[in-house]
Amino acid sequence: MDNNTIEETLPEFEFGIYTLGDIVTDCHTGQRISPQQRMNEVIEAAKLADEAGLDVFGVGEHHRLDFVISSVPVVLAAISQVTKRIKLTSATTVLSTIDPVRVFEDFASLDLLSGGRAEIISGRGAFLESFPLFGYELEDYKQLFTENLELLLQLNQQEVMNWKGHFRSPLHNAEIAPRPLQQKLPLWVGIGGSAESAEQAGRLGIGMAIAILSGSPEPFQNLANTYRKSGTAAGHAAADLKIAITSHGYIAKTSQQALDEYYPYYYSYRNAISPSRNQEYRVSRSDFGHFVSPVNTLAVGSPQQIIEKILYQHELFGHNRFMTQLDIGGIPYNKVATAIELLATEVAPVVRREIAKKSSRISPAREL
């Protein structure tokens, strides 16, 4: 598929933010906020993102005391009642260790409560606490995800299910209720660097969210190519093959301010929140400057720098959604709120305009 075809069929470019609800001691004050305050701040961030005009808000699932969000649909349901238009998604739902029937029914309920704004981003998860917690074997990691994802797709299509798999009890004329307000729930798969996962997402014709948390984005370009090639071969319309790029980020008025404010919290987060909890993260302040360079993924800087970074990535991926996690490591909410407003008011309009210009320049050539 050439770039012209990608540009022609891409939906309008979307901006979003997501949070995992981490609870980390503030590196400056030595204080840690309560779970209740953290939850309230998540809801306030969603309200602000909605009011500012962002397109998507996501919350992620973890099962540890240093994260406040374990029940994603419950949190999103609360958010649905204080927002009006923003799409509400998981980021991600750990599908390997949860019943797909329960996932579908929870998000269908969310869809009804929100007026048709629910989405699901399913993933295998980088953290493993949910396997022993819910009685699953880690050695079944891959097979559980594949089976559950395929069942979730069928649940999205059928009101009455007959199904038999390996891990879950069979379904015999099972009524799956409620049904969502949307004809179907938008389904995505969140991936890291797995070409196999990209091929699977394309073959199934669902969205693909690529998590690129550090380093150069260029090695991930093959995932987008694999996804589109697989989706096209399976007969899916190009417009249905949606790609999101997700990353950590922080925006301030100037580059220096962004770096100075974000670095201590980023360093603290990386050391406090580790899947193993035993691997120390070390990066100097000077080295951190390389991490946020224009050709690297970490979206930290002034609005103009973030604009340039997203447009550069758009050249690589032709994606139609950018989502960033702004609130890591105990960053005070007032700083997060400022970053949300800058993303919505100074970054998003310019990126959308530039992508639209590019599309309009291509269109006449296609009409000749």
C-alpha positions as CSV (number, residue, x, y, z in Angstrom):
1,M,0.0,0.0,0.0
2,D,1.5,3.4,-1.0
3,N,1.4,6.5,1.1
4,N,-1.2,8.1,-1.2
5,T,-3.7,5.4,-0.3
6,I,-2.9,5.7,3.4
7,E,-3.6,9.5,3.3
8,E,-6.8,9.1,1.3
9,T,-8.4,6.7,3.7
10,L,-7.2,8.0,7.1
11,P,-10.0,9.2,9.4
12,E,-9.5,12.7,11.0
13,F,-6.5,12.7,13.2
14,E,-7.3,12.3,16.9
15,F,-5.6,13.3,20.1
16,G,-5.9,11.7,23.4
17,I,-4.4,11.2,26.8
18,Y,-4.3,8.2,29.1
19,T,-3.4,7.4,32.6
20,L,-2.5,4.3,34.6
21,G,-3.2,6.0,37.9
22,D,0.2,5.4,39.4
23,I,0.7,6.5,43.0
24,V,4.3,7.5,43.4
25,T,5.9,9.7,46.1
26,D,6.5,13.2,44.9
27,C,10.3,13.5,44.4
28,H,10.4,17.1,45.7
29,T,8.0,17.0,48.7
30,G,8.4,13.3,49.7
31,Q,4.6,13.1,50.0
32,R,2.3,10.6,48.4
33,I,-1.3,11.5,47.7
34,S,-4.1,9.2,48.8
35,P,-5.8,6.8,46.4
36,Q,-9.0,8.8,46.7
37,Q,-7.2,12.0,45.6
38,R,-5.5,10.2,42.8
39,M,-8.8,8.9,41.5
40,N,-10.4,12.3,41.8
41,E,-7.5,13.8,39.8
42,V,-8.0,11.2,37.1
43,I,-11.6,12.2,36.8
44,E,-10.7,15.9,36.7
45,A,-8.2,15.3,34.0
46,A,-10.8,13.6,31.9
47,K,-13.2,16.5,32.4
48,L,-10.6,18.9,31.4
49,A,-9.6,16.9,28.3
50,D,-13.2,16.8,27.3
51,E,-13.8,20.5,27.7
52,A,-10.5,21.3,26.0
53,G,-11.5,19.4,22.9
54,L,-9.4,16.3,23.0
55,D,-10.8,13.2,21.4
56,V,-9.9,10.2,23.6
57,F,-9.3,9.5,27.3
58,G,-8.0,6.2,28.4
59,V,-7.3,4.4,31.7
60,G,-5.2,1.4,32.2
61,E,-5.5,-1.7,34.4
62,H,-3.1,-2.8,37.1
63,H,-3.4,-4.9,40.2
64,R,-0.7,-3.4,42.6
65,L,-0.9,-1.1,45.5
66,D,1.1,1.6,43.7
67,F,-1.6,1.9,41.1
68,V,-5.2,3.1,41.8
69,I,-7.0,1.7,38.8
70,S,-7.8,-2.0,38.7
71,S,-11.4,-1.8,37.5
72,V,-11.3,0.1,34.2
73,P,-15.0,0.0,33.3
74,V,-16.0,1.4,36.8
75,V,-13.6,4.4,36.5
76,L,-14.7,5.1,32.9
77,A,-18.4,4.8,33.9
78,A,-17.8,7.6,36.5
79,I,-16.0,9.7,33.9
80,S,-18.9,9.2,31.4
81,Q,-21.2,11.0,33.8
82,V,-19.0,14.2,34.0
83,T,-18.0,14.4,30.3
84,K,-20.0,15.0,27.1
85,R,-18.1,14.0,23.9
86,I,-14.7,12.5,24.6
87,K,-14.3,8.8,23.7
88,L,-13.6,6.5,26.7
89,T,-11.2,3.6,26.3
90,S,-9.2,1.1,28.2
91,A,-5.4,1.5,28.0
92,T,-5.2,-1.4,28.2
93,T,-7.6,-4.2,29.3
94,V,-5.4,-7.2,30.2
95,L,-7.4,-9.7,28.1
96,S,-5.4,-12.8,29.0
97,T,-6.7,-12.8,32.6
98,I,-10.3,-11.6,32.3
99,D,-13.4,-13.2,31.0
100,P,-14.2,-11.8,27.6
101,V,-18.0,-12.1,28.3
102,R,-17.6,-9.9,31.3
103,V,-15.4,-7.4,29.4
104,F,-17.9,-7.1,26.6
105,E,-20.9,-6.7,29.0
106,D,-19.0,-4.1,31.1
107,F,-18.0,-2.0,28.1
108,A,-21.5,-2.3,26.5
109,S,-22.9,-1.0,29.7
110,L,-20.3,1.9,29.5
111,D,-21.4,2.6,26.0
112,L,-25.0,3.0,27.0
113,L,-24.1,5.2,30.0
114,S,-21.8,7.4,27.9
115,G,-24.1,7.8,24.8
116,G,-22.0,5.6,22.6
117,R,-18.4,6.6,23.5
118,A,-16.9,3.3,24.7
119,E,-13.8,1.6,23.2
120,I,-11.6,-1.3,24.2
121,I,-7.9,-1.5,23.8
122,S,-6.9,-5.1,24.7
123,G,-3.4,-6.1,25.5
124,R,-1.3,-8.9,27.0
125,G,0.1,-6.6,29.7
126,A,3.6,-5.9,30.8
127,F,2.8,-6.6,34.4
128,L,2.1,-10.2,35.5
129,E,0.3,-9.8,38.8
130,S,-3.1,-10.6,37.4
131,F,-2.1,-14.2,36.4
132,P,-1.8,-15.6,40.0
133,L,-4.4,-13.1,41.3
134,F,-7.1,-14.5,39.0
135,G,-5.9,-18.1,38.8
136,Y,-4.3,-18.3,35.4
137,E,-1.0,-19.9,34.4
138,L,1.7,-17.7,33.0
139,E,2.7,-20.4,30.6
140,D,-0.7,-19.9,28.9
141,Y,0.0,-16.2,28.3
142,K,-0.1,-16.2,24.6
143,Q,-2.8,-18.8,24.1
144,L,-5.1,-17.1,26.6
145,F,-4.9,-13.8,24.8
146,T,-5.5,-15.2,21.3
147,E,-8.5,-17.2,22.4
148,N,-10.0,-14.4,24.4
149,L,-9.5,-11.8,21.7
150,E,-11.2,-14.0,19.1
151,L,-14.1,-14.6,21.5
152,L,-14.4,-10.9,22.2
153,L,-14.7,-10.2,18.5
154,Q,-17.5,-12.7,18.2
155,L,-19.3,-11.3,21.2
156,N,-19.2,-7.9,19.5
157,Q,-21.0,-9.4,16.5
158,Q,-23.6,-11.8,18.0
159,E,-26.4,-11.4,20.5
160,V,-26.7,-15.1,21.1
161,M,-23.5,-17.1,21.3
162,N,-22.6,-20.7,20.8
163,W,-18.9,-21.1,21.4
164,K,-16.3,-23.6,22.7
165,G,-12.7,-22.9,23.5
166,H,-9.9,-24.4,25.6
167,F,-9.8,-22.1,28.7
168,R,-13.3,-21.0,29.3
169,S,-16.6,-22.9,29.8
170,P,-18.6,-23.3,26.6
171,L,-21.4,-21.0,25.7
172,H,-24.7,-22.6,24.6
173,N,-27.3,-20.2,23.2
174,A,-26.0,-17.7,25.7
175,E,-27.7,-14.2,25.5
176,I,-25.0,-11.5,25.7
177,A,-26.5,-8.5,27.3
178,P,-26.7,-5.6,27.2
179,R,-25.9,-4.7,23.6
180,P,-24.0,-1.4,23.1
181,L,-25.5,1.8,21.8
182,Q,-23.0,1.7,18.9
183,Q,-23.6,-1.0,16.3
184,K,-20.3,-2.5,17.5
185,L,-17.8,-1.5,20.1
186,P,-14.6,-0.2,18.6
187,L,-11.9,-2.8,19.3
188,W,-8.1,-2.2,19.3
189,V,-5.1,-4.2,20.3
190,G,-2.2,-2.6,22.2
191,I,1.2,-3.9,21.2
192,G,4.8,-3.3,22.0
193,G,7.3,-4.6,19.4
194,S,5.7,-7.9,18.2
195,A,5.2,-8.3,14.5
196,E,3.1,-11.3,15.2
197,S,0.6,-9.2,17.2
198,A,0.6,-6.6,14.4
199,E,-0.2,-9.3,11.8
200,Q,-3.0,-10.6,14.1
201,A,-4.6,-7.2,14.5
202,G,-4.5,-6.6,10.8
203,R,-6.0,-10.0,10.0
204,L,-8.8,-9.4,12.5
205,G,-9.5,-5.9,11.1
206,I,-9.3,-4.1,14.4
207,G,-7.3,-1.0,15.5
208,M,-3.7,-1.2,16.6
209,A,-2.2,1.0,19.3
210,I,1.6,0.9,19.3
211,A,3.3,1.7,22.6
212,I,6.6,3.4,21.9
213,L,7.8,4.7,25.3
214,S,11.4,5.6,24.4
215,G,14.0,5.5,21.7
216,S,13.6,6.0,18.0
217,P,10.2,5.3,16.4
218,E,11.7,4.1,13.1
219,P,12.2,0.5,14.1
220,F,8.4,0.3,14.7
221,Q,7.6,1.3,11.2
222,N,7.6,-2.3,10.1
223,L,4.7,-3.0,12.5
224,A,2.5,-0.5,10.7
225,N,3.5,-2.1,7.4
226,T,2.8,-5.6,8.6
227,Y,-0.5,-4.5,10.1
228,R,-1.7,-2.9,6.9
229,K,-0.5,-5.7,4.7
230,S,-2.2,-8.3,6.8
231,G,-5.4,-6.3,7.0
232,T,-5.5,-5.8,3.2
233,A,-4.8,-9.4,2.5
234,A,-7.7,-10.4,4.8
235,G,-10.1,-8.1,2.9
236,H,-10.5,-5.3,5.4
237,A,-11.1,-1.8,4.2
238,A,-8.2,0.6,4.6
239,A,-10.4,3.0,6.6
240,D,-10.9,0.3,9.2
241,L,-7.2,-0.3,9.8
242,K,-6.5,2.4,12.3
243,I,-3.2,3.0,14.0
244,A,-2.5,4.9,17.3
245,I,0.9,5.9,18.6
246,T,1.1,6.1,22.4
247,S,4.0,7.4,24.5
248,H,4.9,9.2,27.7
249,G,4.9,12.9,27.4
250,Y,4.9,16.4,29.0
251,I,4.4,19.8,27.5
252,A,5.3,23.2,28.9
253,K,5.7,26.7,27.4
254,T,9.4,26.2,26.7
255,S,11.6,23.3,26.0
256,Q,13.8,24.1,29.0
257,Q,10.8,24.3,31.4
258,A,9.4,21.0,30.1
259,L,12.8,19.2,30.6
260,D,13.4,20.7,34.0
261,E,10.0,20.0,35.4
262,Y,9.5,16.5,33.9
263,Y,12.9,14.9,34.4
264,P,12.8,14.3,38.2
265,Y,9.3,12.8,38.0
266,Y,10.2,10.6,35.0
267,Y,13.3,9.4,36.8
268,S,11.2,8.7,39.9
269,Y,8.5,6.9,38.0
270,R,10.9,4.6,36.1
271,N,12.5,3.5,39.4
272,A,9.2,3.2,41.4
273,I,7.1,1.5,38.7
274,S,9.0,-1.5,37.2
275,P,7.4,-4.8,36.4
276,S,10.2,-6.5,38.3
277,R,10.7,-3.9,41.0
278,N,14.3,-5.0,41.1
279,Q,15.8,-3.2,38.1
280,E,17.1,0.2,38.8
281,Y,16.7,2.8,36.1
282,R,19.5,5.3,35.7
283,V,19.7,8.2,33.3
284,S,21.5,11.4,33.8
285,R,19.9,14.8,33.2
286,S,22.2,15.3,30.2
287,D,21.4,11.9,28.7
288,F,17.7,12.7,29.2
289,G,18.1,15.5,26.7
290,H,18.8,12.9,24.0
291,F,15.7,10.9,25.0
292,V,13.5,13.8,24.0
293,S,15.3,14.7,20.8
294,P,13.2,15.3,17.6
295,V,14.0,11.8,16.3
296,N,13.1,10.0,19.6
297,T,9.7,9.1,20.8
298,L,9.4,10.6,24.3
299,A,7.0,13.5,23.7
300,V,8.5,16.1,26.1
301,G,9.1,19.8,25.1
302,S,7.4,23.0,24.0
303,P,4.3,22.8,21.9
304,Q,6.3,23.4,18.7
305,Q,8.6,20.6,19.5
306,I,5.7,18.2,20.1
307,I,4.1,19.3,16.8
308,E,7.2,18.5,14.9
309,K,7.6,15.2,16.6
310,I,4.1,14.1,15.9
311,L,4.3,15.2,12.2
312,Y,7.6,13.3,11.9
313,Q,6.0,10.2,13.3
314,H,3.1,10.7,10.9
315,E,5.5,10.5,8.0
316,L,6.6,7.1,9.3
317,F,3.3,5.5,10.3
318,G,0.5,7.4,8.6
319,H,-1.4,6.9,11.9
320,N,-4.6,8.6,12.8
321,R,-4.4,8.9,16.6
322,F,-1.8,10.1,19.1
323,M,-2.1,9.4,22.8
324,T,0.2,10.4,25.6
325,Q,0.5,9.7,29.3
326,L,1.2,13.0,31.0
327,D,0.7,12.3,34.7
328,I,3.5,9.9,35.7
329,G,5.6,9.8,38.8
330,G,3.6,12.1,41.1
331,I,3.6,15.2,38.9
332,P,1.2,17.7,40.6
333,Y,-2.2,17.9,38.9
334,N,-1.8,21.6,38.1
335,K,1.1,20.9,35.9
336,V,-0.7,18.0,34.2
337,A,-3.7,20.3,33.6
338,T,-1.4,22.9,31.9
339,A,0.0,20.2,29.7
340,I,-3.5,19.0,28.7
341,E,-4.5,22.5,27.8
342,L,-1.3,23.0,25.7
343,L,-1.9,19.7,23.9
344,A,-5.5,20.6,23.1
345,T,-5.1,24.3,22.2
346,E,-1.6,24.7,20.7
347,V,-0.5,21.2,19.5
348,A,-3.6,19.5,18.2
349,P,-5.0,22.3,15.9
350,V,-1.6,22.7,14.1
351,V,-1.1,19.0,13.6
352,R,-4.6,18.5,12.3
353,R,-4.1,21.5,9.9
354,E,-0.8,20.3,8.6
355,I,-2.0,16.8,8.0
356,A,-5.1,18.1,6.2
357,K,-2.9,20.3,4.0
358,K,-0.8,17.3,3.1
359,S,-3.9,15.3,2.2
360,S,-5.3,18.1,0.1
361,R,-2.0,18.4,-1.8
362,I,-2.1,14.7,-2.6
363,S,-5.8,14.6,-3.6
364,P,-5.6,16.6,-6.9
365,A,-2.9,14.2,-8.2
366,R,-5.2,11.3,-7.5
367,E,-8.1,12.9,-9.4
368,L,-6.0,13.4,-12.6
